[in-house]
Amino acid sequence: MYQQIPYVQPSIIQSAQQNYLNHAALADHYERQRMINASNSIEYYRYAELQYFHKSRAFFFKGQFSAIDGQ
């Protein structure tokens, strides 16, 4: 039935938010680098892989602090 959500320390929320911001900024950076290197397929896909990695980590951390904040 109903389970009480345990108390989460604000430092955990702050850490998740900081990690989200870091990875989101890196994803944006690598997207720009990918577009700059559109004519060089090796560099294009290297930056695309880095962008995908950081975007997925940003979504992960956003899910962590969004779920905690939305109590």
Buried (B, 14 or more C-beta within 10 A) or exposed (E): EEEEEEEBEEEEBEBBBEBBEBBBEBBBBBBEBBEEBEEEEEBBEBBBEBBBBBBEBBBEBBEBBEEBEEE
